[in-house]
Amino acid sequence: MTNNDQHWDLTITPKDKLLSLDWKEIWRYRDMFVLFVQRAFRVAYKQTVLGPLWFVITPVLSVIVYVTVFGGIANIPTDGVPPVLFYLLGISVWSYFASCLSATSNSFVSNADIFGKVYFPRIIMPLVAVTTNLLSFAIQLGIFFAFYIYYVATGTELSIHWQVVLFPFLMLLLALMAVGFGMIMSSLTTKYRDLQIMLAKIISLWVYITPVIYPLSMVTNEKLRIAMSLNPVTPVMEAIKYSLLGQGQFSWLWLGYSALITVILLIFGLMLFNKVQKSFMDTV
């Protein structure tokens, strides 16, 4: 083959627009996306005896600890909801958000070796994090509904409100919020590794200002209640509890606030992500 016979099908150039998001390119690399999801799911508990059973064991053990410590010793109320259901739902939803945030925030650093060898849209990695954690969340949600059916069968009065139809959108809102914040942190950690340690501390403390282990109704101080609602995860968490357990706070106004924060995080995160991906291999 002579030089004149050579033909390039694809030319890779840096993106000039910071808000650029090429869905056609992402779709073109869908096979790689599927491979990354499969790899992440297999590697999660590789070389473990129980394997995927840890997706079941982890939330169950957490619920036992929460019921014993917060329900039995601290006597924290659950608004009349069986503690197992209250904590299992809260833990599952929060774990999904925290896992997506943690995985997305490590997109550049943890995948530097792959990024340096082969080209594919870098935005695929945050999408992989969301999808992989969604699989584990689905398993945990199945456990929740198993206990839910048990309590209903044994005569416990539980009510599901019509807002349950919004559940997929509420989870999508949490996922996008985690991706937006995670892309910001991922872009910054290419230069400032301290932020990785800081983010781990933030997540561990964030759960305590989110109504996961307690209902928002127990916060009687109005100013403190409003301050806690400014946490964008709080309105979503409360709406999920209200829709599935019949207890909690559902507010279109506060959900609109959470959606606004999510949009801001996504826009700023995508801009920063696109900017850093041009030269992050020089600093990571």
Order of alpha helices (4+ residues) and beta strands (2+ residues): alpha-alpha-alpha-alpha-alpha-alpha-alpha-alpha-alpha-alpha-alpha-alpha
